[in-house]
Amino acid sequence: MTSVAHLTSVHERYDTRIFLKECRSLNNSGYSVSLVVADGKGDENKDGISIYDVGRPKGRLDRIKNAPGRVFRQAVELNAELYHFHDPELIPVGLKLKRLGKTVIFDAHEDLPKQMLSKPYLNKPSRWLLSKLFSVYERWACRRLDAVVGATPFITEKFSGMGIRSVNINNFPLVGELSVDQIDWAAKSSQVAYVGGVTSIRGIVQVVEAMSQVASGVRLNLAGRFGERLVEQRVQTLPGWKKVDALGFVGREEVRGVLERSVGGLVTFLPAPNHEDAQPNKMFEYMSAGVPVIGSHFALWKQIIEGNECGICVDPRNSSAIAEAIDYLVTHPVEAEQMGRNGQKAVKERYNWSIEERKLLDFYQSLGK
């Protein structure tokens, strides 16, 4: 039985991609799977996966400076045959494990050099310089690893273009996790949903502004944590906040309940270097739950949303356009229901984890050859 250790210093232990999909798929296929996390919730065994906690960092600086060392020490103690890490800050850990003769994979969830160009806590020259420096380092380091798993085709193609062995494992949803086959549209409430991390670059200001402009009396269920305290304070002063139910972080069962009640799901990320080629997990989760998507009008997103006739694409900077899309779904239930069904059909046929799971297992098998 091949032993595998997944490593993260950033993500929660039950992260959808890492734990619910990759770790469980590997465990169910006969691998001995461990997961090293840094969330401060202690060690445990869950679904046959051994979880090791190295302690929650005291802040961003502690996470970047000290958490990788704690993850490395735990990783060495596990003495796994294969290591699969999920955070760019763990690249040095991956290189050390490689020098110990281990098979090491980097799972690139985001295009970090592009993401750095949108960091709100950096000024423009710093963003550009850090992006360029990390891009050079990333290329140098990842060539020394065994492979890179890209969470989108764009990320995978980037690493393949560097001559690095790469495979695309999309973060598509687990069929049936957030939905039922027969959706009772009549039981829907006058509600829309936003699920996931809440930040300015993901368009939360424009979404709350839109809520003050809707004419249909709809409310917004905001299911996620704010990543920026100043942004949270700002949106709470907007008139539209009166129509927002801030739920905070919610578990998967609660997300399912939120989506069952919703006539639409919002994923209106603002234009940014790492957004236009992204494939947000929440977009496909809305589709899998039979919820019409209101998404940004990026070319790739239009191809998915409009191409499958499962929602409406808008300019994410235009709160009036967002409000109009919300009102359309509320006032056109027949059309909205059909969009929801189209989205479910697309997920069942194409955008689902079962297809990606097979790719992951085949890739793992190929690493031993």
C-alpha positions as CSV (number, residue, x, y, z in Angstrom):
1,M,0.0,0.0,0.0
2,T,1.6,3.3,-1.1
3,S,1.7,5.9,1.6
4,V,0.8,9.5,0.7
5,A,0.9,12.7,2.7
6,H,-0.9,15.8,1.7
7,L,0.5,19.0,3.2
8,T,-1.1,22.4,3.7
9,S,-0.3,25.4,6.0
10,V,-3.1,27.5,4.7
11,H,-6.3,25.4,4.1
12,E,-8.7,24.0,6.7
13,R,-8.6,20.3,7.3
14,Y,-11.8,19.5,5.5
15,D,-11.0,21.7,2.5
16,T,-13.2,20.7,-0.4
17,R,-10.4,20.0,-2.9
18,I,-7.8,18.6,-0.6
19,F,-9.8,16.5,1.9
20,L,-13.2,15.8,0.5
21,K,-12.0,15.1,-3.1
22,E,-8.3,14.2,-3.4
23,C,-7.6,12.6,0.0
24,R,-10.9,10.6,0.1
25,S,-10.5,9.5,-3.5
26,L,-7.0,8.2,-2.8
27,N,-8.0,6.5,0.4
28,N,-11.0,4.8,-1.3
29,S,-8.6,3.5,-3.9
30,G,-6.3,1.8,-1.5
31,Y,-3.7,4.4,-0.7
32,S,-2.6,5.0,2.9
33,V,-3.4,8.7,3.2
34,S,-2.2,11.3,5.8
35,L,-3.0,15.0,5.9
36,V,-0.8,17.6,7.6
37,V,-2.6,20.8,8.5
38,A,-2.0,24.0,10.5
39,D,-5.5,24.9,11.9
40,G,-5.1,24.3,15.7
41,K,-7.8,21.8,15.9
42,G,-5.7,18.8,16.9
43,D,-5.0,15.4,15.4
44,E,-7.7,13.0,14.4
45,N,-8.7,10.2,12.1
46,K,-11.5,11.0,9.7
47,D,-12.9,8.8,7.0
48,G,-9.8,6.6,7.2
49,I,-7.4,9.6,6.8
50,S,-5.0,10.4,9.5
51,I,-4.9,14.2,10.1
52,Y,-1.9,15.8,11.9
53,D,-2.2,19.3,13.2
54,V,1.1,21.4,13.6
55,G,-0.7,24.3,15.3
56,R,-2.5,27.4,14.0
57,P,-0.2,30.3,13.0
58,K,-0.4,33.5,15.0
59,G,-0.8,35.6,11.9
60,R,0.3,35.9,8.3
61,L,3.9,36.5,9.1
62,D,4.1,33.5,11.5
63,R,2.4,31.4,8.9
64,I,4.9,32.3,6.2
65,K,8.0,32.3,8.4
66,N,7.4,29.4,10.8
67,A,4.5,27.1,9.7
68,P,6.4,25.6,6.8
69,G,9.1,24.3,9.2
70,R,6.5,22.7,11.4
71,V,4.9,21.1,8.4
72,F,8.3,19.8,7.2
73,R,9.1,18.2,10.6
74,Q,5.8,16.4,10.7
75,A,6.1,15.4,7.0
76,V,9.6,13.8,7.7
77,E,8.2,12.0,10.8
78,L,5.4,10.4,8.6
79,N,8.1,9.1,6.2
80,A,5.5,8.8,3.4
81,E,6.5,7.6,-0.1
82,L,4.8,10.4,-1.9
83,Y,4.1,14.0,-0.8
84,H,1.5,16.2,-2.3
85,F,1.6,19.9,-1.1
86,H,-1.0,22.6,-1.7
87,D,0.5,26.0,-0.9
88,P,3.2,28.0,-2.7
89,E,4.9,28.8,0.7
90,L,5.5,25.1,1.0
91,I,7.7,24.9,-2.1
92,P,10.9,25.0,0.0
93,V,9.4,22.1,2.0
94,G,8.8,20.2,-1.2
95,L,12.4,20.8,-2.3
96,K,13.7,19.5,1.1
97,L,11.6,16.4,0.8
98,K,12.8,15.8,-2.8
99,R,16.4,15.9,-1.5
100,L,15.4,13.2,0.9
101,G,14.6,11.0,-2.1
102,K,10.8,11.4,-1.9
103,T,8.3,11.7,-4.8
104,V,6.9,15.3,-4.5
105,I,3.9,16.9,-6.2
106,F,2.9,20.6,-6.1
107,D,-0.9,21.2,-6.4
108,A,-1.2,24.7,-7.9
109,H,-4.7,26.0,-7.0
110,E,-4.0,29.5,-8.2
111,D,-1.6,31.3,-10.6
112,L,0.2,33.0,-7.7
113,P,2.4,35.4,-9.8
114,K,-0.8,36.8,-11.3
115,Q,-2.6,36.7,-8.0
116,M,0.1,38.9,-6.5
117,L,-0.7,41.6,-8.9
118,S,-4.1,42.1,-7.1
119,K,-3.0,41.9,-3.5
120,P,-4.6,44.9,-1.7
121,Y,-1.9,45.2,1.0
122,L,0.9,45.8,-1.5
123,N,1.5,48.9,-3.6
124,K,1.8,48.6,-7.4
125,P,5.6,48.5,-7.7
126,S,5.8,45.9,-4.9
127,R,3.2,43.8,-6.6
128,W,5.0,43.8,-9.9
129,L,8.4,43.1,-8.4
130,L,7.2,40.3,-6.1
131,S,5.2,38.8,-9.0
132,K,8.3,38.7,-11.3
133,L,10.6,37.4,-8.5
134,F,8.2,34.6,-7.5
135,S,7.6,33.7,-11.2
136,V,11.4,33.1,-11.6
137,Y,11.6,31.1,-8.3
138,E,8.5,29.1,-9.1
139,R,9.9,28.0,-12.5
140,W,13.3,27.1,-11.0
141,A,11.8,25.2,-8.0
142,C,9.0,23.3,-9.8
143,R,11.5,21.9,-12.3
144,R,13.1,20.1,-9.4
145,L,9.9,18.4,-8.3
146,D,8.3,15.3,-9.8
147,A,5.2,17.0,-11.1
148,V,2.6,19.8,-10.8
149,V,-1.1,19.3,-10.5
150,G,-2.9,22.3,-12.0
151,A,-6.4,23.2,-10.8
152,T,-7.3,24.8,-14.2
153,P,-6.3,24.2,-17.8
154,F,-4.6,27.6,-17.8
155,I,-2.4,26.8,-14.8
156,T,-1.5,23.4,-16.2
157,E,-0.6,24.7,-19.6
158,K,1.7,27.3,-17.9
159,F,3.7,24.7,-16.1
160,S,3.7,22.3,-19.1
161,G,5.1,25.2,-21.2
162,M,8.1,25.3,-18.7
163,G,8.8,21.7,-19.5
164,I,7.4,20.5,-16.2
165,R,5.4,17.3,-16.0
166,S,1.8,18.5,-15.3
167,V,-1.7,17.3,-15.2
168,N,-5.0,19.2,-15.0
169,I,-7.3,18.1,-12.2
170,N,-10.2,20.5,-12.2
171,N,-11.9,21.4,-8.9
172,F,-15.3,20.2,-10.2
173,P,-18.1,19.3,-7.7
174,L,-19.1,15.9,-6.2
175,V,-22.3,15.0,-7.9
176,G,-25.2,14.9,-5.5
177,E,-23.3,16.5,-2.6
178,L,-25.2,19.8,-2.7
179,S,-28.3,18.8,-4.6
180,V,-31.2,16.5,-5.1
181,D,-32.3,15.1,-8.5
182,Q,-35.8,16.6,-8.4
183,I,-35.6,20.3,-7.4
184,D,-38.9,21.7,-6.1
185,W,-38.7,25.1,-7.6
186,A,-42.0,26.1,-6.0
187,A,-40.4,25.7,-2.6
188,K,-37.7,28.3,-3.4
189,S,-37.6,31.5,-1.4
190,S,-37.0,35.0,-2.7
191,Q,-33.3,34.6,-1.9
192,V,-29.9,34.5,-3.8
193,A,-26.7,33.1,-2.4
194,Y,-23.0,34.0,-2.3
195,V,-20.9,31.1,-1.0
196,G,-17.1,31.3,-0.3
197,G,-14.5,33.8,0.8
198,V,-15.6,37.4,0.9
199,T,-13.2,40.0,-0.4
200,S,-13.3,43.2,-2.4
201,I,-11.6,41.7,-5.4
202,R,-14.4,39.1,-5.5
203,G,-16.9,41.9,-5.9
204,I,-18.7,42.0,-2.5
205,V,-19.0,45.8,-2.6
206,Q,-20.8,45.7,-5.9
207,V,-23.0,42.8,-4.8
208,V,-24.2,44.6,-1.6
209,E,-24.7,47.8,-3.7
210,A,-26.9,45.7,-6.0
211,M,-29.0,44.6,-3.1
212,S,-30.2,48.2,-2.6
213,Q,-31.3,48.4,-6.2
214,V,-33.3,45.1,-6.6
215,A,-37.0,45.6,-7.1
216,S,-38.1,42.1,-6.3
217,G,-37.7,42.1,-2.5
218,V,-35.0,39.4,-2.7
219,R,-32.5,38.8,0.1
220,L,-28.9,37.7,-0.1
221,N,-27.5,34.8,2.0
222,L,-23.9,35.6,2.4
223,A,-22.2,32.3,3.4
224,G,-18.5,32.9,4.0
225,R,-15.9,34.8,6.0
226,F,-14.7,38.3,5.2
227,G,-11.0,38.3,4.4
228,E,-10.6,42.1,4.9
229,R,-11.8,43.8,8.0
230,L,-12.0,47.3,6.4
231,V,-14.1,45.9,3.5
232,E,-16.5,44.2,6.0
233,Q,-16.9,47.5,7.9
234,R,-17.5,49.4,4.6
235,V,-20.2,47.1,3.2
236,Q,-22.1,47.1,6.5
237,T,-22.6,50.9,6.1
238,L,-24.2,50.4,2.6
239,P,-28.0,50.6,2.2
240,G,-28.0,47.2,0.6
241,W,-26.7,45.5,3.8
242,K,-30.2,45.6,5.2
243,K,-31.1,42.9,2.7
244,V,-28.1,40.7,3.6
245,D,-28.2,37.8,5.9
246,A,-24.5,37.3,6.9
247,L,-24.2,33.6,7.8
248,G,-20.4,33.5,8.3
249,F,-18.6,30.3,7.5
250,V,-21.0,27.4,7.0
251,G,-20.5,23.7,6.6
252,R,-21.3,21.7,3.6
253,E,-24.8,20.6,4.8
254,E,-25.7,24.2,5.6
255,V,-24.4,25.2,2.1
256,R,-26.7,22.6,0.6
257,G,-29.7,24.1,2.6
258,V,-28.8,27.7,1.4
259,L,-28.7,26.6,-2.2
260,E,-31.9,24.7,-2.0
261,R,-33.7,27.9,-1.0
262,S,-31.9,30.1,-3.6
263,V,-33.1,31.2,-7.0
264,G,-29.6,32.3,-8.0
265,G,-25.9,32.1,-7.0
266,L,-23.5,35.0,-7.3
267,V,-19.9,34.6,-8.5
268,T,-19.1,38.2,-9.8
269,F,-15.4,38.4,-9.3
270,L,-13.9,41.7,-10.5
271,P,-11.4,41.7,-13.4
272,A,-8.0,40.7,-12.2
273,P,-5.0,39.0,-13.8
274,N,-5.8,35.7,-12.1
275,H,-9.6,35.8,-12.4
276,E,-10.3,35.7,-16.1
277,D,-8.7,32.3,-16.6
278,A,-10.0,30.9,-13.2
279,Q,-12.7,28.3,-12.8
280,P,-14.2,29.1,-9.4
281,N,-15.4,26.1,-7.5
282,K,-18.6,27.9,-6.4
283,M,-19.7,28.4,-10.0
284,F,-19.8,24.6,-10.6
285,E,-21.3,24.0,-7.1
286,Y,-24.2,26.4,-8.0
287,M,-24.7,24.5,-11.2
288,S,-24.6,21.1,-9.5
289,A,-27.3,22.3,-7.0
290,G,-29.5,23.4,-9.9
291,V,-29.1,27.1,-9.1
292,P,-28.7,29.6,-11.9
293,V,-25.4,31.3,-11.9
294,I,-24.9,35.1,-12.1
295,G,-21.3,35.4,-13.1
296,S,-18.7,37.8,-14.5
297,H,-18.7,38.3,-18.2
298,F,-15.2,36.9,-18.7
299,A,-14.7,35.0,-22.0
300,L,-14.1,31.6,-20.3
301,W,-17.0,32.1,-17.8
302,K,-19.4,33.1,-20.6
303,Q,-18.4,29.9,-22.5
304,I,-19.3,27.9,-19.4
305,I,-22.4,29.8,-18.2
306,E,-23.9,31.0,-21.4
307,G,-22.7,28.0,-23.4
308,N,-24.6,25.7,-21.1
309,E,-27.5,28.2,-20.8
310,C,-27.3,27.9,-17.0
311,G,-27.2,31.5,-15.9
312,I,-26.5,35.2,-16.8
313,C,-23.2,36.9,-17.3
314,V,-22.8,40.6,-16.2
315,D,-20.2,43.3,-15.8
316,P,-19.1,42.6,-12.2
317,R,-18.3,46.3,-11.7
318,N,-21.8,47.3,-12.5
319,S,-24.1,46.9,-9.5
320,S,-27.2,47.8,-11.6
321,A,-26.5,45.0,-14.0
322,I,-26.1,42.6,-11.1
323,A,-29.4,43.8,-9.6
324,E,-31.2,43.4,-13.0
325,A,-29.9,39.8,-13.3
326,I,-31.1,39.0,-9.8
327,D,-34.6,40.5,-10.5
328,Y,-34.8,38.6,-13.8
329,L,-34.3,35.2,-12.0
330,V,-36.9,36.1,-9.3
331,T,-39.5,37.3,-11.8
332,H,-38.9,34.6,-14.4
333,P,-39.2,31.4,-12.4
334,V,-39.8,29.1,-15.5
335,E,-36.7,30.4,-17.2
336,A,-34.7,30.3,-14.0
337,E,-35.7,26.7,-13.3
338,Q,-34.6,25.7,-16.8
339,M,-31.3,27.3,-16.3
340,G,-30.9,25.4,-13.1
341,R,-31.7,22.1,-14.7
342,N,-29.3,22.9,-17.6
343,G,-26.5,23.5,-15.1
344,Q,-27.2,20.2,-13.3
345,K,-27.1,18.4,-16.6
346,A,-23.8,20.0,-17.6
347,V,-22.2,19.0,-14.2
348,K,-23.5,15.4,-14.5
349,E,-22.1,15.0,-18.0
350,R,-18.9,17.0,-17.9
351,Y,-18.0,19.1,-14.9
352,N,-17.9,16.6,-12.1
353,W,-15.3,15.1,-9.7
354,S,-15.8,11.5,-10.9
355,I,-14.1,12.4,-14.1
356,E,-11.3,14.3,-12.4
357,E,-10.9,11.5,-9.8
358,R,-10.0,9.1,-12.6
359,K,-7.4,11.5,-13.9
360,L,-5.9,11.9,-10.4
361,L,-5.7,8.1,-9.9
362,D,-4.2,7.5,-13.3
363,F,-1.6,10.2,-12.7
364,Y,-0.6,8.7,-9.3
365,Q,-0.2,5.3,-10.9
366,S,2.0,6.8,-13.6
367,L,4.4,8.4,-11.1
368,G,5.7,4.9,-10.2
369,K,6.6,4.2,-13.8
